[in-house]
Amino acid sequence: WSERNRTLHLFICECADTQLILKMMRKVFDHWARLRRVYLQDIANARVSNAHTEHKLLLEALKRRDPDEVERIIRYHNQGALSTYVHHLETAGFLDATGS
């Protein structure tokens, strides 16, 4: 799943021709496997099912060429991931509830 996730995210960046974001995503995924294995295993377990569903919805919206729905799904996907990461960092004691 992790490799397909990487492929999907990079493919979307390539299709959107967003070179800066593509460069950033490549850098993130270069470190992702190690981070996931060492620090983020709980997050991966919590997010895979939701992310998989969101990815399916995103691909369907892309096939329909519905830019508003694509944007909505991407925002929802990113906000869900961010919320999960923040919660994990707070729970692990790396971030207090105020976000500092």
Secondary structure, DSSP 8 states (H G I E B T S, - for coil): -HHHHHHHHHHHHHHHT-HHHHHHHHHHHHHHHHHHHHT-HHHHHHHHHHHHHHHHHHHHHHHHT-HHHHHHHHHHHHHHHHHHHHHHHHHTTSS-TT--
